[in-house]
């Protein structure tokens, strides 16, 4: 990747014919009548700020673009801080700061793109004098997806955990992908809790079940409930599966109240084995009635478990987890989605929340 003169928004040059050919091949696998799911002809917008979390999000986005041929818009929403020097009092001062910001953003992208086969012309650098959230929301309106680190941009950490009504997940018009890093502070805190509550002086490690399969060999997992939002989530997940040549597991986490009337048991509660078969049939029919890319390996499962708990459990064995923004049961329709919220806070893999 070559360095160019800094500016607030600019692209990189140097096409790669081999990359374009590979991208055309991959695109043939994922195009189709996908209704409300943004096309992979659209850009990936990724939030960056130099943190480890945003670096992981940036590298994930660049790897995705290396396969699909998409463009990546790297967005840095900044505001003045004391380490930038004297507070700007003129347009000239502001221009100086903008050049510093642009160069900083460029260096982050150069570092992140090392050993990734993505061409310079696929990358745009955008620095915004605005809060990180505002900049990302504005730049992602026509994007295929918006990508951030799980705790991207110290300011965004509070934003994610803050009011759901003003969060990125709630306001974004496109799917939002959250990239998880291994340096998650939750693990350290959980170890501290386990140690504090265990008699004796020894240090205790908080352990959860883990998959023995390497992460890149694990399936893409999507949660569905029969709603159109979950159909969009299924189609987005199918795109990921096609792009990465990964198996797709479609999961329906159900409760008796979610099944409604079961044939033959209209006036009584069906036995659990009948309810389970009904749930399995419904998720199978849902997948059969959804447009998906050809040549992907699809498995359907139904589990009698609360959706949030089921999706978090599935995340331990998934490469990537996809859910609809408004949850996986009817009670979530007036919320961000209690399931979406649980997944956002507790999933142990990369996730995408589809509106």
Secondary structure, DSSP 8 states (H G I E B T S, - for coil): -------SEEE-----HHHHHHHHHHHHHH-S--TTS--TTS-EEEE--SSHHHHHHHHHHHHHHHHH---EEEEEEE---GGGSS---SHHHHHHHHHHHHHHHHHHHHHHTTT----GGGEEEEEEES-HHHHHHHHTTT-SEEEEETT-SHHHHHHHHS-GGGSHHHH-SSEEEEE--S--HHHHHHHHHHHHTSSSSS---------SS-GGGSEEEEE--SSHHHHHHHHHHHHHHHHHT--EEEEEEE-HHHH---TT-TTS---HHHHHHHHHHHHHHHHHTS---TT--EEEEEEES-HHHHHHHHHTTEEEEEEETT-SSGGGGGSS-HHHHHHHHH-SSEEEEE-
